[in-house]
Amino acid sequence: MATEKKINTILKEAGYNPMEGRAIIVTYAPANLSEKITRFFSNEFFVLQMCEDSLVLVPFSKITLSLKKEVALEIPYESIHKVEVREDMLNYRIELDTDDGLIALSTQQKELSEFRSSGTLAAGISGLNTSATAAGFLKVENWHRANLDIVLEELKKL
């Protein structure tokens, strides 16, 4: 799965200056309950990375769940008029009012991250959030969980 180092490498190669510890896993937010149910079975995930001058979305492959080496969307900070963050059941809904219209994203709350997609994508193993490596068994490495609070606070300040 993705490490913050890999995210930073992809973005630096694309010409961005990513901010350390400012990445979380997001999806586009569903418009209603029907869409929420359908997306449960076929969701597309992205890394939302705060960079020096913009927010950037980097997509995950639906097949391999690895990061694609491309930028799906760039939102310059200067084009953001208002940001609203609110709880939405087990997620947070992030609404960005931009020059081009409303962009609604959803991110999983950190408390259940290890049991959900954000834990799988940010730590590598869902369910236990462990990595059985020579460096240490049961080592926590979930960067989505670690970064979520600070990223949501920084977004609210935009």
C-alpha positions as CSV (number, residue, x, y, z in Angstrom):
1,M,0.0,0.0,0.0
2,A,1.1,3.6,0.1
3,T,3.6,5.2,2.3
4,E,3.9,8.9,2.9
5,K,7.4,8.7,1.4
6,K,6.0,7.3,-1.8
7,I,3.3,9.9,-2.0
8,N,5.9,12.7,-1.5
9,T,8.1,11.1,-4.2
10,I,5.2,11.0,-6.7
11,L,4.2,14.6,-6.0
12,K,7.8,16.0,-6.1
13,E,8.3,14.3,-9.5
14,A,5.1,16.0,-10.6
15,G,6.5,19.4,-9.5
16,Y,4.7,19.9,-6.2
17,N,6.0,20.6,-2.7
18,P,4.1,18.3,-0.3
19,M,3.8,19.3,3.3
20,E,5.0,16.7,5.8
21,G,2.3,14.8,7.7
22,R,-0.5,16.4,5.7
23,A,-1.9,13.4,3.7
24,I,-5.2,11.5,4.3
25,I,-7.3,9.0,2.4
26,V,-10.5,10.4,0.8
27,T,-13.2,9.5,-1.7
28,Y,-15.7,11.8,-3.5
29,A,-18.7,12.1,-1.2
30,P,-21.9,10.5,-2.2
31,A,-24.9,12.8,-2.8
32,N,-27.5,10.6,-1.1
33,L,-28.0,7.2,0.7
34,S,-28.5,5.3,-2.6
35,E,-25.2,6.5,-3.9
36,K,-23.6,5.7,-0.5
37,I,-24.7,2.1,-0.8
38,T,-23.5,1.7,-4.4
39,R,-20.2,3.3,-3.6
40,F,-19.7,0.9,-0.7
41,F,-19.1,-1.9,-3.3
42,S,-17.0,0.1,-5.9
43,N,-15.3,3.0,-4.2
44,E,-12.4,5.0,-5.7
45,F,-9.9,6.2,-3.2
46,F,-7.4,9.1,-3.3
47,V,-4.7,10.6,-1.2
48,L,-5.5,14.2,-0.4
49,Q,-2.2,15.8,0.1
50,M,-1.7,19.4,1.3
51,C,1.1,21.0,-0.7
52,E,2.7,24.4,-0.5
53,D,0.2,26.1,-2.9
54,S,-2.6,23.6,-3.4
55,L,-4.5,20.5,-2.4
56,V,-3.7,17.6,-4.6
57,L,-5.5,14.3,-5.1
58,V,-3.5,11.2,-6.1
59,P,-5.6,8.2,-7.1
60,F,-5.2,4.6,-6.0
61,S,-5.6,1.8,-8.6
62,K,-8.9,-0.1,-8.2
63,I,-7.2,-3.3,-9.1
64,T,-3.9,-3.3,-7.2
65,L,-4.7,-0.7,-4.5
66,S,-1.3,0.9,-5.1
67,L,-0.9,4.6,-5.8
68,K,-1.0,5.7,-9.4
69,K,1.9,7.9,-10.5
70,E,-0.4,10.8,-11.5
71,V,-2.3,13.7,-10.1
72,A,-6.1,13.4,-10.5
73,L,-7.0,16.9,-9.3
74,E,-5.2,20.0,-8.1
75,I,-7.1,22.7,-6.2
76,P,-5.1,25.9,-5.7
77,Y,-5.6,27.4,-2.2
78,E,-6.3,30.8,-3.8
79,S,-9.4,29.3,-5.6
80,I,-10.9,28.0,-2.3
81,H,-13.5,30.4,-0.9
82,K,-14.8,28.3,2.1
83,V,-14.2,24.9,3.6
84,E,-16.7,23.0,5.8
85,V,-15.9,19.8,7.7
86,R,-18.6,17.9,9.5
87,E,-19.3,14.4,10.8
88,D,-21.3,12.2,8.5
89,M,-22.0,8.9,10.3
90,L,-18.6,7.1,10.5
91,N,-16.9,9.6,8.2
92,Y,-16.2,13.3,7.8
93,R,-17.6,15.2,4.9
94,I,-15.3,17.9,3.5
95,E,-16.9,20.5,1.3
96,L,-14.7,22.8,-0.6
97,D,-16.4,25.8,-2.2
98,T,-14.1,26.8,-5.1
99,D,-14.0,29.0,-8.1
100,D,-15.2,26.0,-10.1
101,G,-18.0,25.0,-7.8
102,L,-18.5,22.7,-4.8
103,I,-16.2,19.7,-4.4
104,A,-17.4,17.2,-1.7
105,L,-15.1,14.7,-0.3
106,S,-15.4,12.0,2.4
107,T,-12.8,10.7,4.7
108,Q,-13.0,7.8,7.2
109,Q,-12.8,8.7,10.9
110,K,-9.6,7.6,12.5
111,E,-11.1,5.5,15.4
112,L,-12.1,2.7,13.1
113,S,-9.5,3.2,10.5
114,E,-7.8,-0.1,11.0
115,F,-11.0,-1.9,10.2
116,R,-11.8,0.1,7.1
117,S,-10.3,1.0,3.7
118,S,-8.2,3.9,5.1
119,G,-6.4,1.4,7.3
120,T,-5.7,-0.9,4.5
121,L,-4.5,1.8,2.2
122,A,-2.5,3.8,4.8
123,A,-1.1,0.9,6.8
124,G,-1.1,-2.0,4.5
125,I,-3.2,-4.5,6.5
126,S,-6.8,-3.9,7.5
127,G,-8.1,-5.4,10.7
128,L,-5.0,-5.4,12.9
129,N,-3.0,-2.5,11.5
130,T,0.2,-4.5,11.9
131,S,3.2,-5.4,9.8
132,A,5.1,-8.5,10.5
133,T,8.5,-7.4,9.6
134,A,12.0,-8.1,10.9
135,A,11.9,-4.5,12.4
136,G,9.1,-5.4,14.7
137,F,5.9,-7.3,14.9
138,L,2.7,-5.3,15.7
139,K,4.2,-2.0,14.6
140,V,1.6,0.7,14.0
141,E,2.1,2.6,10.8
142,N,-1.3,4.1,9.9
143,W,-0.5,7.6,8.5
144,H,-4.2,8.4,7.8
145,R,-4.9,8.0,11.5
146,A,-1.9,10.0,12.5
147,N,-2.6,12.9,10.1
148,L,-6.4,13.2,10.2
149,D,-6.9,15.7,13.0
150,I,-4.2,18.1,11.8
151,V,-5.3,17.9,8.2
152,L,-9.0,18.6,9.0
153,E,-7.9,21.6,11.2
154,E,-5.7,23.0,8.5
155,L,-8.5,22.6,5.9
156,K,-10.9,24.6,8.1
157,K,-8.3,27.4,8.2
158,L,-8.2,27.7,4.4
